[in-house]
Amino acid sequence: MYNANVNCSLLKKHLNYLTKQGLIEEKIIGKERIVYAISQLGAIVLKQFKALKEVLPIVEETREETKNQEPYLF
């Protein structure tokens, strides 16, 4: 956690969310060590996201580029 430069409370919040969604599982190793592992559902979701990323190009725009644009309506 410290080497990743991640805020502890923010990390706990995200781990809790992912656990509740069933995407990761909390496992206890030894007496007190807690580790997190991807669940079967999490692996499926990750696989689908990777497939989507290949099909749909992700375009990043800056605020300057979108500031003067008209809203996009379907």
Secondary structure as UniProt FT lines:
FT   TURN            2..5
FT   HELIX           8..20
FT   TURN            21..22
FT   STRAND          24..29
FT   TURN            30..32
FT   STRAND          33..38
FT   HELIX           40..55
FT   HELIX           63..67
//
